[in-house]
Amino acid sequence: AASSRQGGEYLYLAAPRQAGLGIHRDGTLLNCVLLLSDPADFDGGGTVFAPPLDRCYRAGRGDCLCSCGQLPHGAAAVTRG
């Protein structure tokens, strides 16, 4: 089962098989995603932005993607790994 914990300025999500995350807005001004895994260990994934950006960003291991939390965004499904 999925669990979440909110504290201060972060939200930690833990889900055994969360395939992706639909388009949404965060309640923060700044949203940062840090990739800890090697991208070769999984297929799919990435941060998806709705129009007007309309694209998916896939980070490399150790890369950090920061954006405004108010931009509509989501997570592409991980299909392997």
C-alpha positions as CSV (number, residue, x, y, z in Angstrom):
1,A,0.0,0.0,0.0
2,A,1.1,3.5,-0.7
3,S,2.0,5.8,2.2
4,S,2.9,9.5,2.4
5,R,4.3,11.8,5.0
6,Q,4.3,15.6,4.8
7,G,6.7,17.6,7.0
8,G,7.9,21.1,6.6
9,E,8.5,21.7,2.9
10,Y,8.6,18.2,1.5
11,L,6.3,15.3,0.7
12,Y,7.7,11.8,0.8
13,L,5.9,9.2,-1.2
14,A,6.5,5.4,-0.9
15,A,4.6,3.1,-3.2
16,P,5.7,-0.5,-4.1
17,R,4.4,-0.2,-7.7
18,Q,3.4,3.4,-8.5
19,A,3.3,3.4,-12.3
20,G,3.2,7.2,-12.7
21,L,1.6,10.3,-11.4
22,G,-1.1,12.3,-13.2
23,I,-0.8,16.0,-14.1
24,H,-1.2,18.1,-10.9
25,R,0.1,21.3,-9.3
26,D,2.0,21.3,-6.0
27,G,1.3,23.6,-3.1
28,T,4.9,25.0,-3.3
29,L,6.7,27.6,-5.3
30,L,9.7,25.3,-5.9
31,N,9.6,21.7,-6.9
32,C,12.8,19.7,-7.1
33,V,13.3,16.1,-8.4
34,L,16.6,14.3,-7.8
35,L,17.2,11.1,-9.6
36,L,19.1,8.6,-7.4
37,S,18.9,5.5,-9.7
38,D,20.9,4.8,-12.8
39,P,18.6,5.4,-15.8
40,A,19.8,2.1,-17.3
41,D,18.1,0.3,-14.4
42,F,14.6,1.2,-15.6
43,D,12.5,2.1,-18.6
44,G,10.1,5.0,-18.8
45,G,9.8,7.6,-16.1
46,G,10.5,11.3,-16.2
47,T,8.8,14.5,-15.2
48,V,6.0,15.5,-17.6
49,F,5.0,19.1,-18.1
50,A,1.6,20.0,-19.5
51,P,1.3,22.7,-22.2
52,P,2.7,25.3,-22.8
53,L,6.0,23.3,-22.0
54,D,4.4,20.1,-23.2
55,R,7.4,17.8,-22.8
56,C,8.9,15.1,-20.7
57,Y,12.3,15.6,-19.0
58,R,14.4,12.5,-18.1
59,A,17.3,13.2,-15.7
60,G,20.6,11.4,-15.4
61,R,21.7,9.9,-12.1
62,G,22.5,12.6,-9.7
63,D,20.7,15.3,-11.8
64,C,18.2,17.6,-10.1
65,L,15.3,19.2,-12.0
66,C,13.8,22.2,-10.3
67,S,10.7,24.0,-11.5
68,C,7.8,26.1,-10.2
69,G,5.4,23.8,-8.2
70,Q,2.5,25.7,-9.7
71,L,3.3,24.5,-13.3
72,P,1.0,21.6,-14.2
73,H,3.3,18.5,-14.1
74,G,3.3,14.7,-13.5
75,A,5.4,11.6,-13.7
76,A,5.6,9.3,-16.7
77,A,5.0,5.7,-16.0
78,V,8.0,3.4,-15.3
79,T,7.6,0.3,-17.4
80,R,10.5,-1.7,-16.2
81,G,12.7,-1.7,-13.2
